[in-house]
Amino acid sequence: MVCVYLPGRDKCIDNSFNKMKKSHSLFSSGNLLGLELRNKIIRSGCFEGMSQGGDVTDKLIEHHREVAAGGAAMTTVAYCSVSFDGRAFENEIWMRKEIIPDLHKLTDTVHNEGAAASIQLGHCGYFASKKVIKKTPVGASRKFNLFRLSYCREMTKDDIEEKVEDFGRAAAMAKQAGFDAVEVHAGHGYLLSQFISPYTNHRNDKYGGSVENRMRFPVEIIKRIRKYVGNNFPILVKMNQYDGIKDGLQIKEAVEVAKYFEKAGADALIPSCGFTSKTPFYMLRGNVPIKEMVSNQNDIFMKAGLTLFGKFMVEEVPFDKLFLADGARRIKDAVSIPVIYIGGAVSLTDMENIIDEGFKFIQMGRATIRDPQFVNKLKNGEVTESDCDHCNRCVAAMDAGGVYCVTHKEEERLTPNPNDIKFSTN
Ligand SMILES: Cc1cc2nc3c(=O)[nH]c(=O)nc-3n(C[C@H](O)[C@H](O)[C@H](O)COP(=O)(O)O)c2cc1C
């Protein structure tokens, strides 16, 4: 093997011409509306479960410091509700001025490790928990939520205006807290997705019916955010390619949805999939950890429901590498703004190919939960693929004190500490 040292690479690597060209692209810097990112890999929003009482904890800050130190170009603080009534769990942050100093601590910490920081802004809509928000959840249309065992009420025009303003103000506070970008959650069956999806939107007014009407609320939100954050602050949008439900959003309409987001002023799109209240493991693929979900469940009714009907309530979909590539390509070809690939990007070759195809960045979730140093290890040539086995027990862990790789912890327990090994002289 002939060794070459590429800019940004610390180790000797194989130097076939193709590999040089591609690796250089994945690990060279990229630009998002003037925001310079050190490489093309962004940690996706993976709910941390580390914000007890809705606060920014030291554990949350350390979690993102680790991801930043592990080489990601930008880390995304997951699901932050734009208002108190957009929460599904007690341990979800909602944006308010009192937490700006603590959020600033988080962004400073991430910046000190050389990465940028983004925050995912959303609202659960009909998936919000009545117990947590202490009132009836709101949604595009009145709908029963099996996971919450409650109905929501249909949003009025005043509610819509209030939420549009909540998104704008939340983004302004994020910018004030030192974030480099915001990511609007318009997928996974959350409030914006509930307006976009024909499965949840049955309105007869100008916010329901055609794609144009179903996009009106999300479009108003993007425009309001822009008004608050100005022209030079990146607005990313995580949207659905499809909901994974027969009557839900399909890829053909999602292409139109993408164009509306582009026209509204979004700076980048992240095409994901799935509907949390219906097909929660579509966006992940792999094993459904029912046993762990049951044991971490505090709500007695949900515990009983999951024990008895979990296998029917939560569909298992096998994991494939790059499982969202086909739809993501269709969206990329339909818009001129950058498209960020997400979903099963676990091998170096796949990631290089995705960037060479024209995706501007890659978002990565579980590979960095499995090993926060994964990006550095890829860059240094220590590994070429993540060894995450998609057991998805990290998803159950986030409800039991904070997300971590359960397999990794088990491996640590099985590996004896050399200091603990005692040699007998007999
Ligand atoms: C533990 C965990 C929590 C997640 N929480 C969120 C979330 O809060 N918001 C979101 O948009 N996606 C969430 N996701 C989905 C990921 O961002 C990503 O879309 C998905 O894991 C597919 O990417 P991957 O194959 O690289 O893991 C979560 C995923 C995991 C594993």
The ligand as a Tripos MOL2 file, in Angstrom:
@<TRIPOS>MOLECULE
LIG
   31    33     1     0     0
SMALL
NO_CHARGES

@<TRIPOS>ATOM
      1 C1        -32.8440    7.3800   20.1840 C.3       1 LIG1
      2 C2        -33.3680    8.1190   18.9930 C.ar      1 LIG1
      3 C3        -34.1070    9.2800   19.1730 C.ar      1 LIG1
      4 C4        -34.5950    9.9860   18.0660 C.ar      1 LIG1
      5 N1        -35.2550   11.1630   18.2700 N.ar      1 LIG1
      6 C5        -35.5680   11.9450   17.2100 C.ar      1 LIG1
      7 C6        -36.0660   13.2550   17.4020 C.ar      1 LIG1
      8 O1        -36.2290   13.7500   18.5180 O.2       1 LIG1
      9 N2        -36.3560   13.9750   16.2890 N.ar      1 LIG1
     10 C7        -36.1720   13.4840   15.0270 C.ar      1 LIG1
     11 O2        -36.4440   14.1730   14.0530 O.2       1 LIG1
     12 N3        -35.6860   12.2570   14.8240 N.ar      1 LIG1
     13 C8        -35.3690   11.4850   15.8750 C.ar      1 LIG1
     14 N4        -34.7970   10.2580   15.6690 N.ar      1 LIG1
     15 C9        -34.5730    9.7940   14.2850 C.3       1 LIG1
     16 C10       -33.1630   10.1340   13.7910 C.3       1 LIG1
     17 O3        -32.9030   11.5090   13.7790 O.3       1 LIG1
     18 C11       -32.9580    9.5940   12.3580 C.3       1 LIG1
     19 O4        -33.9450   10.1840   11.5370 O.3       1 LIG1
     20 C12       -33.0630    8.0690   12.3090 C.3       1 LIG1
     21 O5        -32.4270    7.4820   13.4070 O.3       1 LIG1
     22 C13       -32.4450    7.5210   11.0110 C.3       1 LIG1
     23 O6        -31.0870    7.8390   10.9400 O.3       1 LIG1
     24 P1        -29.9180    6.7580   11.3010 P.3       1 LIG1
     25 O7        -30.1700    5.5530   10.4300 O.co2     1 LIG1
     26 O8        -28.6450    7.4820   10.9530 O.co2     1 LIG1
     27 O9        -30.0320    6.4360   12.7410 O.co2     1 LIG1
     28 C14       -34.3330    9.5140   16.7560 C.ar      1 LIG1
     29 C15       -33.5960    8.3420   16.5860 C.ar      1 LIG1
     30 C16       -33.1160    7.6480   17.6840 C.ar      1 LIG1
     31 C17       -32.2960    6.4200   17.4500 C.3       1 LIG1
@<TRIPOS>BOND
     1     1     2 1
     2     2     3 ar
     3     2    30 ar
     4     3     4 ar
     5     4     5 ar
     6     4    28 ar
     7     5     6 ar
     8     6     7 ar
     9     6    13 1
    10     7     8 2
    11     7     9 ar
    12     9    10 ar
    13    10    11 2
    14    10    12 ar
    15    12    13 ar
    16    13    14 ar
    17    14    15 1
    18    14    28 ar
    19    15    16 1
    20    16    17 1
    21    16    18 1
    22    18    19 1
    23    18    20 1
    24    20    21 1
    25    20    22 1
    26    22    23 1
    27    23    24 1
    28    24    25 2
    29    24    26 1
    30    24    27 1
    31    28    29 ar
    32    29    30 ar
    33    30    31 1
@<TRIPOS>SUBSTRUCTURE
     1 LIG1         1 GROUP 0 **** ****
